[in-house]
Amino acid sequence: MTPPDIRVEKGHADPEEVAAITAILLARAAAQPAAAPARRGRDKAGWRRLERTPGFRAPHSWQG
């Protein structure tokens, strides 16, 4: 006799309960993952976060 694939660690499960959870786990494993939506646009924002910029820029700075 082979050992069972599923084991109840705590409590007592009836054979019907073990069969139900086995069916759910097998259905989840067989399900195809949803296709990821196609990405459009840029990965980062086109604007700068002001809290990450230094507080002062020189008048001749190229970042003005």
Residue frames as a rotation matrix with the C-alpha (Angstrom) as fourth column:
MET 1
0.579 0.815 0.000 0.00
0.815 -0.579 0.000 0.00
0.000 0.000 -1.000 0.00
THR 2
-0.330 -0.689 0.646 1.36
0.664 -0.656 -0.360 3.44
0.671 0.310 0.673 -0.94
PRO 3
-0.577 0.107 -0.810 1.32
0.675 -0.497 -0.546 6.31
-0.461 -0.861 0.215 1.53
PRO 4
0.499 0.848 0.182 -1.39
0.823 -0.398 -0.405 8.94
-0.271 0.352 -0.896 0.92
ASP 5
-0.237 -0.558 0.795 -0.51
0.786 -0.592 -0.181 12.09
0.572 0.582 0.579 -1.01
ILE 6
-0.093 0.294 0.951 -2.48
-0.358 -0.901 0.243 14.31
0.929 -0.318 0.189 1.38
ARG 7
-0.410 -0.096 -0.907 -2.19
0.736 0.552 -0.391 14.14
0.538 -0.828 -0.155 5.14
VAL 8
0.615 0.632 0.472 -4.33
0.108 -0.660 0.743 15.88
0.781 -0.406 -0.474 7.78
GLU 9
-0.438 -0.896 0.072 -1.93
0.126 -0.140 -0.982 17.52
0.890 -0.421 0.174 10.23
LYS 10
-0.985 0.131 0.115 -4.40
-0.147 -0.268 -0.952 18.65
-0.094 -0.955 0.283 12.87
GLY 11
-0.193 0.979 0.060 -7.92
-0.853 -0.138 -0.503 17.49
-0.484 -0.149 0.862 13.60
HIS 12
-0.546 0.125 0.829 -9.90
0.257 0.966 0.024 14.81
-0.797 0.226 -0.559 11.79
ALA 13
-0.406 0.403 -0.820 -11.13
-0.853 -0.489 0.181 14.97
-0.328 0.773 0.542 8.19
ASP 14
0.342 0.612 0.713 -13.69
-0.146 0.784 -0.603 12.61
-0.928 0.102 0.358 6.74
PRO 15
-0.423 -0.511 0.748 -12.89
0.615 0.445 0.651 10.94
-0.666 0.736 0.126 3.41
GLU 16
0.439 0.652 0.618 -15.46
0.898 -0.338 -0.281 13.22
0.025 0.679 -0.734 1.71
GLU 17
0.896 -0.147 -0.420 -13.69
-0.016 -0.954 0.298 16.32
-0.445 -0.260 -0.857 3.06
VAL 18
-0.121 -0.989 0.087 -10.31
-0.021 0.091 0.996 15.07
-0.992 0.118 -0.032 1.88
ALA 19
-0.240 0.106 0.965 -11.80
0.906 0.380 0.184 14.30
-0.347 0.919 -0.187 -1.55
ALA 20
0.793 0.597 0.124 -13.33
0.605 -0.748 -0.273 17.79
-0.070 0.292 -0.954 -1.75
ILE 21
0.637 -0.615 -0.464 -10.09
-0.301 -0.753 0.585 19.60
-0.710 -0.233 -0.665 -0.92
THR 22
-0.335 -0.746 0.575 -8.18
0.309 0.490 0.815 17.33
-0.890 0.451 0.066 -3.30
ALA 23
0.171 0.493 0.853 -10.59
0.975 0.040 -0.219 18.22
-0.142 0.869 -0.473 -6.11
ILE 24
0.960 0.177 -0.217 -10.18
0.172 -0.984 -0.043 21.93
-0.221 0.004 -0.975 -5.39
LEU 25
0.254 -0.946 -0.200 -6.39
-0.284 -0.270 0.920 21.72
-0.925 -0.177 -0.337 -5.31
LEU 26
-0.378 -0.373 0.847 -6.25
0.624 0.573 0.531 19.73
-0.684 0.730 0.016 -8.55
ALA 27
0.540 0.640 0.547 -8.60
0.841 -0.381 -0.384 22.18
-0.037 0.667 -0.744 -10.27
ARG 28
0.870 -0.273 -0.411 -6.47
-0.154 -0.942 0.298 25.13
-0.468 -0.196 -0.862 -9.16
ALA 29
-0.096 -0.978 0.185 -3.30
-0.082 0.193 0.978 23.39
-0.992 0.079 -0.098 -10.34
ALA 30
-0.287 0.031 0.957 -4.81
0.840 0.488 0.236 22.61
-0.460 0.872 -0.166 -13.74
ALA 31
0.757 0.631 -0.170 -6.18
0.493 -0.722 -0.486 26.13
-0.430 0.284 -0.857 -14.31
GLN 32
0.029 -0.710 0.703 -4.33
0.911 -0.272 -0.311 28.26
0.412 0.649 0.639 -16.81
PRO 33
-0.353 -0.177 -0.919 -3.04
0.662 -0.741 -0.112 31.56
-0.661 -0.648 0.379 -15.40
ALA 34
0.752 0.654 -0.084 -4.71
0.451 -0.603 -0.658 34.66
-0.480 0.457 -0.749 -16.76
ALA 35
0.147 -0.695 0.703 -2.77
0.919 -0.167 -0.357 36.34
0.366 0.699 0.615 -19.53
ALA 36
-0.272 -0.333 -0.903 -0.97
0.683 -0.728 0.063 39.45
-0.678 -0.599 0.425 -18.37
PRO 37
0.802 0.595 -0.056 -2.36
0.400 -0.604 -0.690 42.63
-0.444 0.531 -0.722 -19.92
ALA 38
0.215 -0.724 0.655 -0.20
0.892 -0.127 -0.433 44.20
0.397 0.678 0.619 -22.59
ARG 39
0.102 -0.270 -0.957 1.82
0.689 -0.675 0.264 47.07
-0.717 -0.687 0.117 -21.17
ARG 40
0.442 0.040 0.896 1.63
0.758 -0.551 -0.349 50.39
0.479 0.834 -0.274 -22.88
GLY 41
0.886 -0.062 0.460 3.58
-0.173 -0.964 0.202 53.53
0.431 -0.258 -0.865 -22.31
ARG 42
-0.055 -0.980 0.193 6.61
-0.467 -0.145 -0.872 54.18
0.882 -0.138 -0.450 -20.20
ASP 43
0.037 -0.034 -0.999 7.75
0.660 0.751 -0.001 52.37
0.750 -0.659 0.050 -17.09
LYS 44
-0.465 -0.232 -0.854 8.36
0.843 -0.412 -0.347 55.57
-0.272 -0.881 0.387 -15.14
ALA 45
0.556 0.762 -0.332 6.56
0.663 -0.647 -0.376 58.85
-0.502 -0.011 -0.865 -14.82
GLY 46
0.188 -0.440 0.878 7.45
0.822 -0.420 -0.386 61.71
0.538 0.794 0.283 -17.11
TRP 47
0.598 0.040 0.800 7.50
-0.264 -0.933 0.243 64.15
0.757 -0.357 -0.548 -14.21
ARG 48
-0.473 -0.840 -0.266 9.93
0.130 0.232 -0.964 64.49
0.871 -0.490 0.000 -11.34
ARG 49
0.514 0.567 -0.644 9.05
0.730 0.105 0.675 64.12
0.450 -0.817 -0.360 -7.69
LEU 50
0.472 -0.299 0.830 9.80
-0.188 -0.953 -0.236 67.44
0.861 -0.045 -0.506 -6.06
GLU 51
0.885 -0.127 0.447 10.69
-0.449 0.015 0.893 65.93
-0.121 -0.992 -0.044 -2.70
ARG 52
0.661 -0.680 0.317 13.63
0.616 0.733 0.289 64.12
-0.429 0.005 0.903 -4.30
THR 53
0.380 -0.538 0.753 15.17
0.590 -0.486 -0.645 67.21
0.713 0.689 0.132 -5.89
PRO 54
-0.526 -0.605 -0.598 17.52
0.850 -0.355 -0.389 69.49
0.023 -0.713 0.701 -4.00
GLY 55
0.309 0.745 -0.591 15.95
0.791 -0.547 -0.275 72.66
-0.528 -0.382 -0.758 -2.65
PHE 56
0.464 -0.212 -0.860 18.21
-0.280 -0.956 0.085 75.09
-0.841 0.201 -0.503 -4.48
ARG 57
0.393 -0.406 0.825 19.39
0.884 0.415 -0.217 75.24
-0.254 0.814 0.522 -8.07
ALA 58
-0.441 -0.655 -0.614 21.89
0.388 -0.755 0.528 77.76
-0.809 -0.006 0.587 -9.26
PRO 59
0.370 0.635 -0.678 20.57
-0.310 -0.603 -0.735 80.30
-0.876 0.482 -0.026 -11.79
HIS 60
-0.066 -0.476 -0.877 23.00
-0.990 -0.076 0.115 78.99
-0.122 0.876 -0.466 -14.41
SER 61
-0.492 -0.097 0.865 21.97
-0.283 0.958 -0.053 75.37
-0.823 -0.271 -0.499 -13.82
TRP 62
-0.853 0.152 -0.499 20.96
-0.468 0.198 0.861 73.31
0.230 0.968 -0.098 -16.85
GLN 63
-0.792 0.551 -0.263 18.22
0.593 0.797 -0.116 71.59
0.146 -0.247 -0.958 -14.79
GLY 64
-0.858 0.391 -0.333 16.08
-0.141 -0.803 -0.579 74.75
-0.494 -0.450 0.744 -14.53
